[in-house]
């Protein structure tokens, strides 16, 4: 969407997360990214991450990024346990 600048979010006291998310959704909708396929979802997630700055970006890196291995490990453990039963 030419000329539209999506605001970043830093988790400062004067920022509204709901406003940021709504603006991000609006951007996705108007740019034609409907998240219908995996490539669009991956693209949107990367774009979303790039607009998290400061404390919000640090939180993402600390709490979310790279945690897929934990979920995979939990699922594998559950599947192994179920197979044993």
Backbone as CSV, one residue per row, in Angstrom:
resi,resn,N_x,N_y,N_z,CA_x,CA_y,CA_z,C_x,C_y,C_z
1,UNK,0.857,-1.162,0.000,0.000,0.000,0.000,0.899,1.219,0.000
2,UNK,0.950,1.898,-1.096,1.842,3.035,-1.251,1.453,4.179,-0.323
3,UNK,2.458,4.721,0.336,2.230,5.889,1.168,1.745,5.602,2.575
4,UNK,1.437,4.353,2.901,0.968,4.023,4.243,2.148,3.562,5.088
5,UNK,2.327,4.204,6.220,3.413,3.831,7.112,2.808,3.218,8.370
6,UNK,3.091,1.960,8.575,2.597,1.261,9.746,3.378,1.731,10.971
7,UNK,2.700,2.087,12.053,3.424,2.522,13.246,4.127,1.338,13.909
8,UNK,5.248,1.604,14.560,5.919,0.541,15.315,5.334,0.502,16.724
9,UNK,5.643,-0.566,17.437,5.165,-0.704,18.806,6.347,-1.043,19.691
10,UNK,6.538,-0.265,20.762,7.686,-0.443,21.648,7.307,-0.832,23.069
11,UNK,6.015,-0.875,23.362,5.500,-1.166,24.694,5.741,-0.012,25.664
12,UNK,5.777,1.194,25.154,5.879,2.375,26.013,4.516,2.670,26.620
13,UNK,4.499,3.430,27.690,3.245,3.719,28.397,2.232,4.463,27.539
14,UNK,2.694,5.207,26.566,1.778,6.005,25.746,1.318,5.293,24.474
15,UNK,1.654,4.015,24.322,1.273,3.264,23.134,0.117,2.318,23.457
16,UNK,-0.715,2.096,22.465,-1.883,1.237,22.612,-1.704,0.003,21.738
17,UNK,-1.576,-1.170,22.370,-1.360,-2.408,21.621,-2.549,-2.720,20.718
18,UNK,-3.752,-2.434,21.185,-4.931,-2.688,20.353,-4.907,-1.850,19.082
19,UNK,-4.501,-0.599,19.210,-4.383,0.275,18.036,-3.351,-0.292,17.056
20,UNK,-2.199,-0.705,17.590,-1.146,-1.261,16.747,-1.638,-2.502,16.002
21,UNK,-2.278,-3.418,16.706,-2.768,-4.651,16.081,-3.831,-4.342,15.033
22,UNK,-4.740,-3.435,15.342,-5.768,-3.067,14.361,-5.160,-2.441,13.116
23,UNK,-4.160,-1.592,13.302,-3.483,-0.984,12.151,-2.752,-2.040,11.344
24,UNK,-2.142,-3.008,12.011,-1.450,-4.086,11.313,-2.446,-4.918,10.507
25,UNK,-3.581,-5.246,11.109,-4.615,-5.994,10.385,-5.118,-5.209,9.187
26,UNK,-5.320,-3.920,9.383,-5.781,-3.064,8.284,-4.765,-3.070,7.144
27,UNK,-3.487,-2.989,7.504,-2.450,-3.016,6.483,-2.491,-4.337,5.704
28,UNK,-2.599,-5.459,6.423,-2.653,-6.757,5.745,-3.848,-6.848,4.810
29,UNK,-4.987,-6.380,5.276,-6.214,-6.444,4.474,-6.089,-5.591,3.219
30,UNK,-5.647,-4.368,3.372,-5.574,-3.467,2.216,-4.448,-3.821,1.259
31,UNK,-3.430,-4.542,1.765,-2.335,-4.933,0.875,-2.628,-6.259,0.173
32,UNK,-3.773,-6.887,0.516,-4.159,-8.115,-0.157,-3.617,-9.379,0.489
33,UNK,-2.963,-9.260,1.621,-2.446,-10.435,2.315,-3.536,-10.956,3.240
34,UNK,-4.227,-12.017,2.804,-5.338,-12.550,3.584,-4.953,-13.751,4.440
35,UNK,-3.681,-14.059,4.504,-3.151,-15.154,5.314,-3.724,-16.517,4.924
36,UNK,-4.152,-16.641,3.685,-4.779,-17.880,3.225,-3.772,-19.010,3.020
37,UNK,-2.536,-18.662,2.784,-1.549,-19.725,2.584,-0.346,-19.514,3.498
38,UNK,0.447,-20.538,3.627,1.569,-20.510,4.556,2.579,-19.420,4.209
39,UNK,2.835,-19.199,2.939,3.795,-18.161,2.537,3.330,-16.777,2.991
40,UNK,2.042,-16.500,2.859,1.515,-15.206,3.319,1.615,-15.079,4.829
41,UNK,1.357,-16.159,5.557,1.445,-16.114,7.022,2.874,-15.863,7.478
42,UNK,3.825,-16.533,6.842,5.236,-16.347,7.190,5.668,-14.922,6.882
43,UNK,5.255,-14.415,5.740,5.570,-13.040,5.363,4.985,-12.049,6.364
44,UNK,3.738,-12.252,6.745,3.075,-11.351,7.693,3.744,-11.401,9.057
45,UNK,4.150,-12.588,9.497,4.812,-12.712,10.789,6.153,-11.984,10.792
46,UNK,6.912,-12.134,9.731,8.186,-11.417,9.623,7.981,-9.917,9.622
47,UNK,6.970,-9.483,8.907,6.644,-8.061,8.859,6.234,-7.561,10.244
48,UNK,5.409,-8.341,10.944,4.963,-7.982,12.290,6.155,-7.838,13.231
49,UNK,7.068,-8.798,13.184,8.253,-8.760,14.037,9.091,-7.515,13.779
50,UNK,9.165,-7.098,12.532,10.004,-5.951,12.190,9.458,-4.641,12.762
51,UNK,8.196,-4.611,13.153,7.611,-3.392,13.710,7.543,-3.400,15.229
52,UNK,8.077,-4.443,15.868,8.181,-4.456,17.322,9.556,-3.922,17.691
53,UNK,9.575,-2.837,18.415,10.824,-2.166,18.775,10.986,-2.133,20.292
54,UNK,12.158,-1.768,20.762,12.400,-1.554,22.185,12.007,-2.740,23.048
55,UNK,11.245,-2.473,24.115,10.844,-3.512,25.063,10.030,-4.613,24.395
56,UNK,9.191,-4.242,23.444,8.364,-5.242,22.755,9.241,-6.175,21.920
57,UNK,10.227,-5.635,21.239,11.146,-6.451,20.458,11.992,-7.353,21.339
58,UNK,12.438,-6.819,22.474,13.215,-7.620,23.420,12.372,-8.766,23.975
59,UNK,11.105,-8.473,24.307,10.205,-9.505,24.816,10.020,-10.609,23.782
60,UNK,9.824,-10.217,22.523,9.640,-11.203,21.454,10.851,-12.123,21.362
61,UNK,12.036,-11.535,21.382,13.255,-12.347,21.280,13.431,-13.254,22.496
62,UNK,13.133,-12.733,23.674,13.346,-13.481,24.911,12.298,-14.569,25.135
63,UNK,11.034,-14.263,24.885,9.947,-15.158,25.274,9.356,-15.997,24.132
64,UNK,9.463,-15.535,22.907,8.773,-16.197,21.804,9.729,-16.803,20.778
65,UNK,10.648,-16.003,20.281,11.523,-16.445,19.186,12.337,-17.672,19.582
66,UNK,12.354,-18.631,18.712,13.162,-19.821,18.917,12.587,-20.825,19.898
67,UNK,11.348,-20.668,20.299,10.754,-21.576,21.273,10.029,-22.749,20.620
68,UNK,10.011,-22.823,19.298,9.320,-23.920,18.628,9.886,-25.273,19.020
69,UNK,11.176,-25.334,19.335,11.769,-26.607,19.721,11.143,-27.116,21.014
70,UNK,10.760,-26.222,21.918,10.121,-26.659,23.160,8.768,-27.291,22.868
71,UNK,7.987,-26.652,22.009,6.692,-27.200,21.647,6.857,-28.540,20.945
72,UNK,7.806,-28.633,20.040,8.055,-29.891,19.335,8.447,-30.983,20.314
73,UNK,9.276,-30.628,21.298,9.700,-31.599,22.299,8.517,-32.082,23.134
74,UNK,7.647,-31.184,23.520,6.462,-31.555,24.300,5.569,-32.487,23.489
75,UNK,5.331,-32.143,22.235,4.483,-32.973,21.375,5.108,-34.350,21.178
76,UNK,6.425,-34.408,20.949,7.102,-35.690,20.779,6.981,-36.543,22.034
77,UNK,7.140,-35.922,23.197,7.034,-36.643,24.465,5.628,-37.193,24.655
78,UNK,4.632,-36.383,24.355,3.243,-36.837,24.483,2.972,-37.994,23.531
79,UNK,3.422,-37.878,22.288,3.216,-38.947,21.309,3.916,-40.238,21.748
80,UNK,5.131,-40.102,22.291,5.865,-41.272,22.775,5.119,-41.931,23.926
81,UNK,4.633,-41.119,24.869,3.892,-41.640,26.014,2.610,-42.345,25.576
82,UNK,1.909,-41.755,24.649,0.676,-42.368,24.139,0.966,-43.694,23.449
83,UNK,2.066,-43.743,22.710,2.441,-44.982,22.017,2.757,-46.084,23.017
84,UNK,3.366,-45.717,24.143,3.707,-46.690,25.167,2.472,-47.245,25.861
85,UNK,1.445,-46.429,25.970,0.199,-46.877,26.613,-0.510,-47.863,25.722
